[in-house]
Amino acid sequence: MRELRKHFGPLKAAIYYLILNFDRGVSRNELKVESLAVSEEMRGQGIGTELLKRVEQFATESGYSLLSLDVVDTNVAAQKLCEKLGFEVVRTTRFGILTRSAEFTSSYYMQKRMR
Ligand SMILES: CC(C)(COP(=O)(O)OP(=O)(O)OC[C@H]1O[C@@H](n2cnc3c(N)ncnc32)[C@H](O)[C@@H]1OP(=O)(O)O)[C@@H](O)C(=O)NCCC(=O)NCCS
């Protein structure tokens, strides 16, 4: 929310926040990552990969069989990171013009099934 406010001001930020956090519910066997971020100056060094691997390890040890997250269509870095770790897009939600000024128009719901 803080980041959104920096870029879009309070009203638009609140709208985007609600859209991005619209809760579709999670199943009992699912662990959903709500936010994942690495400071700008530390990116590209494998920290994001390590964070997601640790979450996956925690999920497995805790008995979850599904790991999930949402990524907006323009966030190529996050999509690549997730694909590299075995996540697949299972649903696309289109927001159309609602979110265009925030530089995304869709969100991908990505899942990884754990053995
Ligand atoms: C997405 C994010 C967490 C990645 O963290 P990171 O520590 O930079 O990630 P890594 O260094 O582990 O990179 C892992 C993979 O991501 C992909 N990637 C990372 N940065 C990328 C970029 N700028 N462009 C394209 N792919 C990129 C690559 O596939 C990379 O694997 P590779 O190094 O083998 O090519 C980070 O960019 C971030 O905090 N972004 C802002 C917040 C955000 O978008 N969160 C995700 C919401 S789901």
The ligand as an ORCA input file, in Angstrom:
! r2SCAN-3c Opt
* xyz 0 1
  C      10.330    -10.401     -8.293
  C      11.458    -10.223     -7.271
  C      10.986    -10.650     -5.886
  C      12.643    -11.101     -7.740
  O      13.650    -11.052     -6.710
  P      15.213    -11.267     -7.072
  O      15.933    -11.451     -5.796
  O      15.663    -10.183     -7.960
  O      15.122    -12.622     -7.899
  P      16.338    -13.600     -8.295
  O      17.626    -12.856     -8.284
  O      16.238    -14.810     -7.424
  O      15.974    -13.969     -9.785
  C      15.240    -15.130    -10.077
  C      14.755    -15.167    -11.505
  O      13.811    -14.125    -11.721
  C      13.908    -13.706    -13.096
  N      14.241    -12.285    -13.081
  C      14.711    -11.567    -12.028
  N      14.850    -10.282    -12.393
  C      14.457    -10.211    -13.679
  C      14.324     -9.150    -14.627
  N      14.634     -7.889    -14.313
  N      13.839     -9.441    -15.860
  C      13.496    -10.706    -16.186
  N      13.579    -11.746    -15.339
  C      14.056    -11.492    -14.120
  C      14.970    -14.550    -13.744
  O      14.352    -15.678    -14.345
  C      15.806    -14.952    -12.569
  O      16.452    -16.162    -12.781
  P      17.929    -16.189    -13.446
  O      18.774    -15.309    -12.576
  O      18.279    -17.639    -13.396
  O      17.756    -15.652    -14.823
  C      11.960     -8.742     -7.271
  O      12.204     -8.330     -8.597
  C      10.986     -7.758     -6.622
  O      10.982     -7.564     -5.406
  N      10.132     -7.126     -7.432
  C       9.177     -6.128     -6.927
  C       8.052     -6.768     -6.137
  C       7.377     -7.849     -6.932
  O       7.175     -7.713     -8.119
  N       7.024     -8.950     -6.252
  C       6.430    -10.105     -6.873
  C       4.951    -10.149     -6.724
  S       4.413    -11.832     -6.972
*
